[in-house]
């Protein structure tokens, strides 16, 4: 119900914008832009033509809300929108934006465009942004906000509250970070703790000294895992000397979880790993999928070769050919299911080191149960459907699909775990690789069993 209401509101908002654009009602458009939340504006922006996007963006104010709006856009849309925009105007927007949005905006631009914008900023602003841009993409450093709030450990609680009341630009002040005289992070205090503490108490006496923190080079997926596991609203980012550099807030982590999940699903489906794939051209889309599909094509050639090698078996018992698609399909499907479960478990931190054998045994047990069930059903079907076939056809078919599903679960489970041991992204193991390998093994096993039992 809530989703339908949201979609209705977005549709109504989009139609209102388009009606005002047709009438060239600039004053009304400016008022509507100011009243629309940046996140909602970024959603309806996707439905606009290039000309409509330029008209709407030209009316947007040079303030923090526009920076927030730009950071919500898809990277490809953001890049296309700003590459032709005057550097002076982008510089003014960047100056008014928070540090996290600044990084998002500048990372979407070409190096030449970024440099032209940086040259228009003050020296201190340039240095701060260049430091953020220097961090690896998809790292905690590129994700963090430098507008955090921290105090020295020898500060009294009433002074901390008074200082806190004067902070209007700090990012998400839910936690008060405590540093020593060298700006090294030594503790953290919740606002609730600070509010109920006697006024003359030193912050060092009430702070929590055990702080979960990350380095600036930490991958954003690891940061998201910490936030999800401990339900934090923000995670501090430190350098090698434990000096506080910034914080990664939960709203940015939500975006990270969505991006990483999208990337994993694309890789698992064999469609590449570009999160912006929907905005790519047909040629770029085809190039991204080509290597993954080549693996499937190569596997199909191998499977076809195996079938060709047993041509005499098919000629003597033509009924065997009817069950090849079922054996390949069931094995591939259950193998993909197992690998998807393992990959998702690794991504969410639910698959721990040392529990590999337990997981493999569990999935093999599942494969044994499901393989036995579907093997029995398919064996009975084969006996009833092909009455004139050799007497052991049902046993051959049933045993083949049962063993194929058993092996598929083992392969689908072990490959992602093995790749994780090698520090290779396990998501690449699913899709074409698992299904193709299972297809080859399943077909080969099918004909070996048929040759043994039917004396062909």
C-alpha positions as a Markdown table, in Angstrom:
| # | Residue | x | y | z |
|---|---|---|---|---|
| 1 | Unk | 0.0 | 0.0 | 0.0 |
| 2 | Unk | 2.8 | 2.4 | 1.0 |
| 3 | Unk | 4.7 | 1.6 | -2.3 |
| 4 | Unk | 1.6 | 2.3 | -4.4 |
| 5 | Unk | 1.1 | 5.7 | -2.6 |
| 6 | Unk | 4.8 | 6.6 | -3.2 |
| 7 | Unk | 4.5 | 5.7 | -6.9 |
| 8 | Unk | 1.3 | 7.7 | -7.2 |
| 9 | Unk | 3.0 | 10.7 | -5.6 |
| 10 | Unk | 6.0 | 10.5 | -7.8 |
| 11 | Unk | 3.8 | 10.2 | -10.9 |
| 12 | Unk | 1.8 | 13.2 | -9.9 |
| 13 | Unk | 5.0 | 15.2 | -9.2 |
| 14 | Unk | 6.5 | 14.3 | -12.5 |
| 15 | Unk | 3.4 | 15.3 | -14.4 |
| 16 | Unk | 3.3 | 18.6 | -12.5 |
| 17 | Unk | 6.9 | 19.4 | -13.4 |
| 18 | Unk | 6.3 | 18.5 | -17.1 |
| 19 | Unk | 3.2 | 20.7 | -17.2 |
| 20 | Unk | 5.1 | 23.7 | -15.8 |
| 21 | Unk | 8.0 | 23.0 | -18.2 |
| 22 | Unk | 5.7 | 23.1 | -21.2 |
| 23 | Unk | 4.3 | 26.5 | -19.9 |
| 24 | Unk | 7.8 | 27.8 | -19.2 |
| 25 | Unk | 6.6 | 28.8 | -15.7 |
| 26 | Unk | 10.0 | 29.4 | -14.2 |
| 27 | Unk | 8.8 | 31.0 | -11.0 |
| 28 | Unk | 6.4 | 28.1 | -10.2 |
| 29 | Unk | 9.1 | 25.6 | -11.1 |
| 30 | Unk | 11.6 | 27.2 | -8.7 |
| 31 | Unk | 9.0 | 27.1 | -5.9 |
| 32 | Unk | 8.2 | 23.5 | -6.7 |
| 33 | Unk | 11.9 | 22.6 | -6.7 |
| 34 | Unk | 12.4 | 24.1 | -3.3 |
| 35 | Unk | 9.4 | 22.2 | -1.9 |
| 36 | Unk | 10.5 | 18.8 | -3.3 |
| 37 | Unk | 12.8 | 16.6 | -1.3 |
| 38 | Unk | 16.1 | 16.1 | -3.1 |
| 39 | Unk | 15.7 | 12.3 | -3.0 |
| 40 | Unk | 12.2 | 12.6 | -4.7 |
| 41 | Unk | 13.6 | 15.0 | -7.2 |
| 42 | Unk | 16.3 | 12.6 | -8.2 |
| 43 | Unk | 13.7 | 9.9 | -8.8 |
| 44 | Unk | 11.5 | 11.9 | -11.1 |
| 45 | Unk | 14.7 | 13.3 | -12.8 |
| 46 | Unk | 15.2 | 9.9 | -14.5 |
| 47 | Unk | 11.9 | 10.4 | -16.4 |
| 48 | Unk | 12.9 | 13.7 | -17.9 |
| 49 | Unk | 14.4 | 14.2 | -21.4 |
| 50 | Unk | 17.9 | 15.7 | -21.6 |
| 51 | Unk | 16.4 | 19.1 | -22.4 |
| 52 | Unk | 14.0 | 18.9 | -19.5 |
| 53 | Unk | 16.8 | 17.9 | -17.1 |
| 54 | Unk | 18.9 | 20.9 | -18.2 |
| 55 | Unk | 15.9 | 23.2 | -17.7 |
| 56 | Unk | 15.2 | 21.9 | -14.2 |
| 57 | Unk | 18.8 | 21.9 | -13.1 |
| 58 | Unk | 19.3 | 25.5 | -14.3 |
| 59 | Unk | 16.6 | 26.6 | -11.9 |
| 60 | Unk | 18.0 | 24.8 | -8.8 |
| 61 | Unk | 19.5 | 27.0 | -6.1 |
| 62 | Unk | 23.2 | 27.0 | -5.3 |
| 63 | Unk | 22.9 | 25.5 | -1.8 |
| 64 | Unk | 23.3 | 22.2 | 0.1 |
| 65 | Unk | 20.0 | 20.8 | -1.1 |
| 66 | Unk | 21.3 | 20.8 | -4.7 |
| 67 | Unk | 24.4 | 19.0 | -3.7 |
| 68 | Unk | 22.3 | 16.4 | -1.9 |
| 69 | Unk | 20.2 | 16.1 | -5.0 |
| 70 | Unk | 23.2 | 15.5 | -7.3 |
| 71 | Unk | 24.6 | 12.9 | -4.9 |
| 72 | Unk | 21.3 | 10.9 | -5.2 |
| 73 | Unk | 21.5 | 10.7 | -9.0 |
| 74 | Unk | 22.9 | 7.7 | -10.9 |
| 75 | Unk | 26.5 | 8.2 | -11.7 |
| 76 | Unk | 26.0 | 8.2 | -15.5 |
| 77 | Unk | 23.2 | 10.8 | -15.2 |
| 78 | Unk | 25.3 | 13.0 | -12.9 |
| 79 | Unk | 28.2 | 12.9 | -15.2 |
| 80 | Unk | 26.2 | 13.8 | -18.3 |
| 81 | Unk | 24.4 | 16.6 | -16.5 |
| 82 | Unk | 27.5 | 18.3 | -15.2 |
| 83 | Unk | 30.1 | 17.8 | -17.9 |
| 84 | Unk | 28.5 | 20.5 | -20.0 |
| 85 | Unk | 27.7 | 22.8 | -17.0 |
| 86 | Unk | 29.8 | 25.8 | -16.3 |
| 87 | Unk | 32.6 | 25.1 | -13.8 |
| 88 | Unk | 31.7 | 28.3 | -11.9 |
| 89 | Unk | 28.3 | 27.1 | -11.0 |
| 90 | Unk | 29.4 | 23.6 | -10.1 |
| 91 | Unk | 32.1 | 25.2 | -7.8 |
| 92 | Unk | 29.5 | 27.2 | -6.0 |
| 93 | Unk | 27.3 | 24.1 | -5.4 |
| 94 | Unk | 30.4 | 22.1 | -4.3 |
| 95 | Unk | 31.3 | 24.8 | -1.8 |
| 96 | Unk | 27.9 | 24.7 | -0.2 |
| 97 | Unk | 27.6 | 20.9 | -0.1 |
| 98 | Unk | 28.8 | 18.6 | 2.7 |
| 99 | Unk | 32.1 | 16.8 | 2.3 |
| 100 | Unk | 30.5 | 13.4 | 1.4 |
| 101 | Unk | 28.4 | 14.9 | -1.4 |
| 102 | Unk | 31.4 | 16.9 | -2.6 |
| 103 | Unk | 33.3 | 13.7 | -3.2 |
| 104 | Unk | 30.4 | 12.1 | -5.0 |
| 105 | Unk | 30.0 | 15.0 | -7.4 |
| 106 | Unk | 33.6 | 15.4 | -8.2 |
| 107 | Unk | 34.3 | 11.6 | -8.6 |
| 108 | Unk | 31.6 | 11.5 | -11.4 |
| 109 | Unk | 33.5 | 14.1 | -13.5 |
| 110 | Unk | 36.5 | 13.9 | -15.7 |
| 111 | Unk | 39.9 | 14.8 | -14.3 |
| 112 | Unk | 40.0 | 17.9 | -16.5 |
| 113 | Unk | 36.6 | 19.1 | -15.3 |
| 114 | Unk | 37.4 | 18.3 | -11.7 |
| 115 | Unk | 40.6 | 20.3 | -11.8 |
| 116 | Unk | 38.9 | 23.3 | -13.3 |
| 117 | Unk | 36.4 | 23.3 | -10.4 |
| 118 | Unk | 39.1 | 22.8 | -7.8 |
| 119 | Unk | 41.0 | 25.9 | -9.1 |
| 120 | Unk | 37.9 | 28.0 | -8.4 |
| 121 | Unk | 37.9 | 27.1 | -4.7 |
| 122 | Unk | 39.9 | 28.5 | -1.8 |
| 123 | Unk | 43.3 | 26.9 | -1.0 |
| 124 | Unk | 42.0 | 25.2 | 2.2 |
| 125 | Unk | 38.9 | 23.8 | 0.3 |
| 126 | Unk | 41.1 | 22.5 | -2.4 |
| 127 | Unk | 43.4 | 20.7 | 0.0 |
| 128 | Unk | 40.5 | 19.1 | 1.8 |
| 129 | Unk | 38.8 | 17.9 | -1.4 |
| 130 | Unk | 42.1 | 16.6 | -2.9 |
| 131 | Unk | 42.6 | 14.5 | 0.2 |
| 132 | Unk | 39.1 | 13.0 | -0.1 |
| 133 | Unk | 39.6 | 12.3 | -3.9 |
| 134 | Unk | 43.0 | 10.6 | -3.2 |
| 135 | Unk | 41.3 | 7.7 | -1.4 |
| 136 | Unk | 40.5 | 4.6 | -3.4 |
| 137 | Unk | 37.1 | 4.4 | -4.9 |
| 138 | Unk | 34.5 | 2.5 | -2.8 |
| 139 | Unk | 36.7 | 2.9 | 0.3 |
| 140 | Unk | 35.8 | 4.3 | 3.7 |
| 141 | Unk | 37.9 | 7.4 | 2.9 |
| 142 | Unk | 35.9 | 8.2 | -0.2 |
| 143 | Unk | 32.6 | 7.6 | 1.7 |
| 144 | Unk | 33.3 | 9.5 | 4.9 |
| 145 | Unk | 32.1 | 12.9 | 5.9 |
| 146 | Unk | 34.7 | 15.3 | 7.5 |
| 147 | Unk | 32.0 | 17.5 | 9.1 |
| 148 | Unk | 32.1 | 15.5 | 12.3 |
| 149 | Unk | 32.1 | 16.6 | 15.9 |
| 150 | Unk | 34.9 | 15.7 | 18.4 |
| 151 | Unk | 36.1 | 17.0 | 21.7 |
| 152 | Unk | 39.2 | 16.5 | 23.9 |
| 153 | Unk | 39.0 | 13.9 | 26.7 |
| 154 | Unk | 39.7 | 16.5 | 29.5 |
| 155 | Unk | 36.6 | 18.5 | 28.6 |
| 156 | Unk | 33.8 | 18.7 | 31.2 |
| 157 | Unk | 30.3 | 17.5 | 30.3 |
| 158 | Unk | 28.6 | 20.9 | 30.7 |
| 159 | Unk | 31.3 | 22.5 | 28.4 |
| 160 | Unk | 30.7 | 19.7 | 25.9 |
| 161 | Unk | 26.9 | 20.3 | 25.8 |
| 162 | Unk | 27.5 | 24.1 | 25.4 |
| 163 | Unk | 29.9 | 23.5 | 22.6 |
| 164 | Unk | 27.6 | 21.0 | 21.0 |
| 165 | Unk | 24.8 | 23.6 | 21.0 |
| 166 | Unk | 26.9 | 25.9 | 18.8 |
| 167 | Unk | 27.5 | 23.2 | 16.2 |
| 168 | Unk | 25.1 | 23.6 | 13.3 |
| 169 | Unk | 27.2 | 22.1 | 10.5 |
| 170 | Unk | 28.4 | 18.9 | 12.0 |
| 171 | Unk | 27.2 | 15.7 | 10.3 |
| 172 | Unk | 24.7 | 13.6 | 12.3 |
| 173 | Unk | 25.7 | 14.3 | 15.8 |
| 174 | Unk | 24.5 | 11.1 | 17.5 |
| 175 | Unk | 27.8 | 10.2 | 19.0 |
| 176 | Unk | 30.4 | 12.5 | 20.6 |
| 177 | Unk | 33.9 | 11.3 | 19.6 |
| 178 | Unk | 36.7 | 11.9 | 22.1 |
| 179 | Unk | 40.3 | 12.5 | 21.2 |
| 180 | Unk | 43.5 | 13.1 | 23.0 |
| 181 | Unk | 45.8 | 16.1 | 22.6 |
| 182 | Unk | 47.3 | 14.5 | 19.4 |
| 183 | Unk | 43.8 | 14.2 | 17.9 |
| 184 | Unk | 43.9 | 10.4 | 18.2 |
| 185 | Unk | 40.6 | 8.7 | 18.8 |
| 186 | Unk | 40.4 | 7.4 | 22.3 |
| 187 | Unk | 36.6 | 7.0 | 23.0 |
| 188 | Unk | 33.0 | 7.7 | 22.2 |
| 189 | Unk | 30.0 | 8.9 | 24.1 |
| 190 | Unk | 26.3 | 8.8 | 23.2 |
| 191 | Unk | 24.3 | 12.0 | 23.5 |
| 192 | Unk | 22.0 | 10.3 | 26.0 |
| 193 | Unk | 25.0 | 9.5 | 28.3 |
| 194 | Unk | 26.2 | 13.1 | 28.0 |
| 195 | Unk | 22.8 | 14.5 | 28.8 |
| 196 | Unk | 22.4 | 12.6 | 32.1 |
| 197 | Unk | 26.0 | 13.1 | 33.3 |
| 198 | Unk | 26.7 | 15.6 | 36.2 |
| 199 | Unk | 28.1 | 18.9 | 34.7 |
| 200 | Unk | 31.6 | 18.7 | 36.1 |
| 201 | Unk | 32.4 | 15.2 | 35.0 |
| 202 | Unk | 35.3 | 14.8 | 32.6 |
| 203 | Unk | 34.5 | 13.1 | 29.3 |
| 204 | Unk | 37.4 | 10.7 | 29.8 |
| 205 | Unk | 35.5 | 9.3 | 32.9 |
| 206 | Unk | 32.3 | 8.5 | 31.0 |
| 207 | Unk | 33.5 | 7.6 | 27.5 |
| 208 | Unk | 33.5 | 4.1 | 26.0 |
| 209 | Unk | 37.1 | 3.2 | 25.3 |
| 210 | Unk | 36.3 | 0.3 | 23.1 |
| 211 | Unk | 35.5 | 1.9 | 19.7 |
| 212 | Unk | 34.8 | 0.1 | 16.5 |
| 213 | Unk | 36.7 | 2.1 | 13.9 |
| 214 | Unk | 37.9 | 1.6 | 10.3 |
| 215 | Unk | 40.9 | 2.8 | 8.3 |
| 216 | Unk | 40.5 | 5.2 | 5.4 |
| 217 | Unk | 41.5 | 2.4 | 3.0 |
| 218 | Unk | 38.9 | -0.1 | 4.3 |
| 219 | Unk | 36.5 | -1.3 | 1.7 |
| 220 | Unk | 33.0 | 0.2 | 1.9 |
| 221 | Unk | 31.5 | -3.3 | 2.1 |
| 222 | Unk | 33.4 | -4.0 | 5.3 |
| 223 | Unk | 32.2 | -0.7 | 6.7 |
| 224 | Unk | 28.6 | -1.6 | 5.9 |
| 225 | Unk | 29.0 | -5.0 | 7.6 |
| 226 | Unk | 30.1 | -3.3 | 10.8 |
| 227 | Unk | 27.2 | -0.9 | 10.8 |
| 228 | Unk | 24.7 | -3.8 | 10.1 |
| 229 | Unk | 26.2 | -6.1 | 12.8 |
| 230 | Unk | 26.4 | -3.6 | 15.6 |
| 231 | Unk | 23.4 | -1.3 | 14.6 |
| 232 | Unk | 25.6 | 1.8 | 14.7 |
| 233 | Unk | 24.5 | 5.2 | 13.3 |
| 234 | Unk | 28.0 | 6.1 | 12.3 |
| 235 | Unk | 31.5 | 4.6 | 12.2 |
| 236 | Unk | 34.7 | 6.7 | 12.8 |
| 237 | Unk | 37.4 | 6.6 | 10.2 |
| 238 | Unk | 41.1 | 6.9 | 11.3 |
| 239 | Unk | 44.5 | 7.0 | 9.7 |
| 240 | Unk | 47.5 | 4.8 | 10.6 |
| 241 | Unk | 48.3 | 6.9 | 13.7 |
| 242 | Unk | 44.7 | 6.5 | 15.0 |
| 243 | Unk | 43.9 | 10.2 | 14.2 |
| 244 | Unk | 40.3 | 10.8 | 13.5 |
| 245 | Unk | 39.7 | 11.7 | 9.9 |
| 246 | Unk | 35.9 | 11.6 | 9.5 |
| 247 | Unk | 32.8 | 9.4 | 10.0 |
| 248 | Unk | 30.7 | 7.2 | 7.7 |
| 249 | Unk | 27.0 | 7.6 | 8.5 |
| 250 | Unk | 24.2 | 5.1 | 8.3 |
| 251 | Unk | 22.5 | 6.9 | 5.4 |
| 252 | Unk | 25.6 | 6.4 | 3.2 |
| 253 | Unk | 25.9 | 2.8 | 4.4 |
| 254 | Unk | 22.3 | 2.0 | 3.1 |
| 255 | Unk | 23.4 | 3.2 | -0.3 |
| 256 | Unk | 26.5 | 1.0 | -0.1 |
| 257 | Unk | 24.5 | -2.1 | 0.8 |
| 258 | Unk | 22.2 | -1.5 | -2.2 |
| 259 | Unk | 25.2 | -0.9 | -4.5 |
| 260 | Unk | 27.1 | -4.0 | -3.4 |
| 261 | Unk | 24.0 | -6.2 | -3.5 |
| 262 | Unk | 23.4 | -5.0 | -7.1 |
| 263 | Unk | 27.0 | -5.7 | -8.1 |
| 264 | Unk | 26.8 | -9.2 | -6.6 |
| 265 | Unk | 23.6 | -10.0 | -8.3 |
| 266 | Unk | 24.9 | -8.8 | -11.7 |
| 267 | Unk | 28.0 | -10.9 | -11.3 |
| 268 | Unk | 26.0 | -13.9 | -10.1 |
| 269 | Unk | 23.8 | -13.6 | -13.2 |
| 270 | Unk | 26.8 | -13.3 | -15.5 |
| 271 | Unk | 25.8 | -9.7 | -16.6 |
| 272 | Unk | 29.1 | -8.1 | -15.6 |
| 273 | Unk | 29.5 | -6.0 | -12.4 |
| 274 | Unk | 28.7 | -2.4 | -13.6 |
| 275 | Unk | 26.0 | -1.0 | -11.2 |
| 276 | Unk | 25.1 | 1.5 | -13.9 |
| 277 | Unk | 24.4 | -1.2 | -16.5 |
| 278 | Unk | 20.8 | -0.1 | -17.1 |
| 279 | Unk | 22.1 | 3.3 | -18.3 |
| 280 | Unk | 24.7 | 1.9 | -20.7 |
| 281 | Unk | 24.3 | 1.6 | -24.4 |
| 282 | Unk | 23.4 | -1.7 | -26.1 |
| 283 | Unk | 27.0 | -2.1 | -27.3 |
| 284 | Unk | 28.5 | -1.5 | -23.8 |
| 285 | Unk | 25.9 | -3.8 | -22.3 |
| 286 | Unk | 26.8 | -6.5 | -24.8 |
| 287 | Unk | 30.6 | -6.1 | -24.1 |
| 288 | Unk | 30.0 | -6.6 | -20.4 |
| 289 | Unk | 28.0 | -9.8 | -20.9 |
| 290 | Unk | 30.2 | -11.3 | -23.7 |
| 291 | Unk | 33.0 | -12.9 | -21.5 |
| 292 | Unk | 30.5 | -14.4 | -19.1 |
| 293 | Unk | 28.4 | -15.9 | -21.9 |
| 294 | Unk | 31.5 | -17.2 | -23.6 |
| 295 | Unk | 32.0 | -19.5 | -20.6 |
| 296 | Unk | 28.5 | -20.8 | -21.0 |
| 297 | Unk | 29.1 | -21.3 | -24.8 |
| 298 | Unk | 32.3 | -23.1 | -24.2 |
| 299 | Unk | 30.7 | -25.4 | -21.6 |
| 300 | Unk | 27.8 | -26.1 | -24.0 |
| 301 | Unk | 30.4 | -27.2 | -26.7 |
| 302 | Unk | 32.0 | -29.5 | -24.1 |
| 303 | Unk | 28.6 | -30.9 | -23.2 |
| 304 | Unk | 27.7 | -31.4 | -26.8 |
| 305 | Unk | 31.0 | -33.2 | -27.3 |
| 306 | Unk | 30.2 | -35.6 | -24.5 |
| 307 | Unk | 26.7 | -36.3 | -25.9 |
| 308 | Unk | 28.3 | -36.9 | -29.3 |
| 309 | Unk | 30.7 | -39.4 | -27.8 |
| 310 | Unk | 27.8 | -41.5 | -26.6 |
| 311 | Unk | 25.8 | -41.3 | -29.9 |
| 312 | Unk | 25.7 | -45.1 | -30.1 |
| 313 | Unk | 24.0 | -45.2 | -26.7 |
| 314 | Unk | 21.3 | -42.7 | -27.8 |
| 315 | Unk | 20.7 | -44.6 | -31.0 |
| 316 | Unk | 20.1 | -47.9 | -29.2 |
| 317 | Unk | 17.8 | -46.4 | -26.5 |
| 318 | Unk | 16.3 | -43.2 | -27.9 |
| 319 | Unk | 14.3 | -42.6 | -24.7 |
| 320 | Unk | 17.5 | -41.6 | -23.0 |
| 321 | Unk | 17.6 | -38.3 | -25.0 |
| 322 | Unk | 14.2 | -37.2 | -23.5 |
| 323 | Unk | 15.7 | -36.8 | -20.1 |
| 324 | Unk | 19.0 | -34.9 | -20.9 |
| 325 | Unk | 17.3 | -31.5 | -20.5 |
| 326 | Unk | 15.8 | -32.5 | -17.1 |
| 327 | Unk | 19.1 | -33.7 | -15.7 |
| 328 | Unk | 21.0 | -30.7 | -16.9 |
| 329 | Unk | 18.3 | -28.2 | -15.8 |
| 330 | Unk | 17.8 | -29.7 | -12.3 |
| 331 | Unk | 21.5 | -29.9 | -11.6 |
| 332 | Unk | 22.2 | -26.4 | -12.8 |
| 333 | Unk | 19.3 | -24.9 | -10.8 |
| 334 | Unk | 20.1 | -26.6 | -7.5 |
| 335 | Unk | 23.8 | -25.7 | -8.0 |
| 336 | Unk | 23.0 | -22.1 | -8.5 |
| 337 | Unk | 20.7 | -22.1 | -5.4 |
| 338 | Unk | 23.5 | -23.5 | -3.2 |
| 339 | Unk | 26.1 | -21.0 | -4.6 |
| 340 | Unk | 23.7 | -18.1 | -4.2 |
| 341 | Unk | 23.1 | -19.0 | -0.5 |
| 342 | Unk | 26.8 | -19.2 | 0.2 |
| 343 | Unk | 27.7 | -16.0 | -1.7 |
| 344 | Unk | 25.0 | -14.1 | 0.1 |
| 345 | Unk | 26.1 | -15.5 | 3.4 |
| 346 | Unk | 29.7 | -14.4 | 2.8 |
| 347 | Unk | 28.5 | -10.9 | 1.8 |
| 348 | Unk | 26.4 | -10.5 | 4.9 |
| 349 | Unk | 29.1 | -12.0 | 7.2 |
| 350 | Unk | 26.9 | -15.0 | 8.2 |
| 351 | Unk | 29.5 | -17.5 | 6.8 |
| 352 | Unk | 32.3 | -17.6 | 9.2 |
| 353 | Unk | 35.9 | -18.9 | 8.8 |
| 354 | Unk | 36.0 | -22.5 | 10.2 |
| 355 | Unk | 32.4 | -23.4 | 9.4 |
| 356 | Unk | 33.1 | -24.5 | 5.8 |
| 357 | Unk | 32.9 | -28.2 | 6.4 |
| 358 | Unk | 29.6 | -27.8 | 8.3 |
| 359 | Unk | 28.1 | -25.7 | 5.4 |
| 360 | Unk | 29.3 | -28.2 | 2.8 |
| 361 | Unk | 27.9 | -31.2 | 4.7 |
| 362 | Unk | 24.6 | -29.3 | 5.2 |
| 363 | Unk | 24.2 | -28.5 | 1.5 |
| 364 | Unk | 25.2 | -32.0 | 0.5 |
| 365 | Unk | 22.5 | -33.3 | 2.8 |
| 366 | Unk | 20.0 | -31.0 | 1.1 |
| 367 | Unk | 21.2 | -32.3 | -2.3 |
| 368 | Unk | 20.8 | -35.9 | -1.2 |
| 369 | Unk | 17.3 | -35.3 | 0.1 |
| 370 | Unk | 16.1 | -33.4 | -3.0 |
| 371 | Unk | 18.0 | -35.6 | -5.4 |
| 372 | Unk | 16.5 | -38.7 | -3.9 |
| 373 | Unk | 13.0 | -37.3 | -4.1 |
| 374 | Unk | 13.2 | -36.0 | -7.7 |
| 375 | Unk | 15.2 | -39.1 | -8.7 |
| 376 | Unk | 12.3 | -41.3 | -7.4 |
| 377 | Unk | 9.6 | -39.2 | -9.1 |
| 378 | Unk | 11.5 | -39.1 | -12.4 |
| 379 | Unk | 12.3 | -42.8 | -12.3 |
| 380 | Unk | 8.6 | -43.7 | -11.8 |
| 381 | Unk | 7.7 | -41.3 | -14.7 |
| 382 | Unk | 10.2 | -42.9 | -17.0 |
| 383 | Unk | 8.9 | -46.4 | -16.3 |
| 384 | Unk | 5.3 | -45.4 | -16.9 |
| 385 | Unk | 6.0 | -43.2 | -19.9 |
| 386 | Unk | 8.4 | -45.6 | -21.8 |
| 387 | Unk | 6.9 | -49.0 | -21.1 |
| 388 | Unk | 8.8 | -50.6 | -24.1 |
| 389 | Unk | 12.1 | -49.2 | -23.0 |
| 390 | Unk | 14.8 | -51.4 | -21.3 |
| 391 | Unk | 13.8 | -52.5 | -17.8 |
| 392 | Unk | 16.4 | -50.4 | -16.0 |
| 393 | Unk | 15.6 | -47.1 | -17.7 |
| 394 | Unk | 13.8 | -45.7 | -14.6 |
| 395 | Unk | 16.7 | -46.7 | -12.3 |
| 396 | Unk | 19.2 | -45.1 | -14.7 |
| 397 | Unk | 17.2 | -41.8 | -15.0 |
| 398 | Unk | 16.4 | -41.7 | -11.2 |
| 399 | Unk | 20.0 | -42.4 | -10.1 |
| 400 | Unk | 21.4 | -40.0 | -12.6 |
| 401 | Unk | 19.3 | -37.0 | -11.6 |
| 402 | Unk | 19.8 | -37.9 | -7.9 |
| 403 | Unk | 23.6 | -38.0 | -8.2 |
| 404 | Unk | 23.7 | -34.9 | -10.5 |
| 405 | Unk | 21.8 | -32.8 | -7.9 |
| 406 | Unk | 24.0 | -34.2 | -5.1 |
| 407 | Unk | 27.2 | -33.2 | -7.0 |
| 408 | Unk | 25.7 | -29.9 | -8.0 |
| 409 | Unk | 25.1 | -28.8 | -4.4 |
| 410 | Unk | 28.7 | -29.8 | -3.5 |
| 411 | Unk | 30.1 | -27.8 | -6.4 |
| 412 | Unk | 27.9 | -24.8 | -5.8 |
| 413 | Unk | 28.9 | -24.7 | -2.2 |
| 414 | Unk | 32.6 | -25.4 | -2.5 |
| 415 | Unk | 33.6 | -23.1 | -5.4 |
| 416 | Unk | 32.5 | -19.9 | -3.6 |
| 417 | Unk | 34.2 | -21.0 | -0.3 |
| 418 | Unk | 37.4 | -22.0 | -2.3 |
| 419 | Unk | 37.5 | -18.6 | -4.1 |
| 420 | Unk | 37.1 | -16.8 | -0.7 |
| 421 | Unk | 40.2 | -18.6 | 0.5 |
| 422 | Unk | 42.0 | -17.2 | -2.5 |
| 423 | Unk | 40.7 | -13.7 | -1.8 |
| 424 | Unk | 38.7 | -13.8 | -5.1 |
| 425 | Unk | 35.2 | -12.4 | -5.1 |
| 426 | Unk | 33.0 | -15.5 | -4.7 |
| 427 | Unk | 30.1 | -13.9 | -6.7 |
| 428 | Unk | 31.9 | -14.7 | -9.9 |
| 429 | Unk | 31.5 | -18.4 | -9.1 |
| 430 | Unk | 27.8 | -18.5 | -9.7 |
| 431 | Unk | 25.7 | -18.2 | -12.8 |
| 432 | Unk | 27.6 | -19.4 | -15.9 |
| 433 | Unk | 30.5 | -21.1 | -14.1 |
| 434 | Unk | 28.5 | -23.3 | -11.7 |
| 435 | Unk | 25.7 | -24.2 | -14.2 |
| 436 | Unk | 28.2 | -25.0 | -17.0 |
| 437 | Unk | 30.4 | -27.2 | -14.9 |
| 438 | Unk | 27.4 | -29.0 | -13.4 |
| 439 | Unk | 25.9 | -29.5 | -16.9 |
| 440 | Unk | 29.0 | -31.2 | -18.2 |
| 441 | Unk | 29.4 | -33.5 | -15.1 |
| 442 | Unk | 25.7 | -34.3 | -15.1 |
| 443 | Unk | 25.6 | -35.4 | -18.8 |
| 444 | Unk | 28.8 | -37.4 | -18.4 |
| 445 | Unk | 27.5 | -39.1 | -15.3 |
| 446 | Unk | 24.2 | -39.9 | -17.0 |
| 447 | Unk | 25.8 | -41.7 | -19.9 |
| 448 | Unk | 28.2 | -43.6 | -17.7 |
| 449 | Unk | 25.3 | -44.9 | -15.6 |
| 450 | Unk | 23.3 | -45.7 | -18.7 |
| 451 | Unk | 26.2 | -47.6 | -20.3 |
| 452 | Unk | 26.7 | -49.6 | -17.1 |
| 453 | Unk | 23.1 | -50.6 | -16.3 |
| 454 | Unk | 21.7 | -51.0 | -19.8 |
| 455 | Unk | 24.7 | -52.9 | -21.2 |
| 456 | Unk | 25.0 | -50.6 | -24.2 |
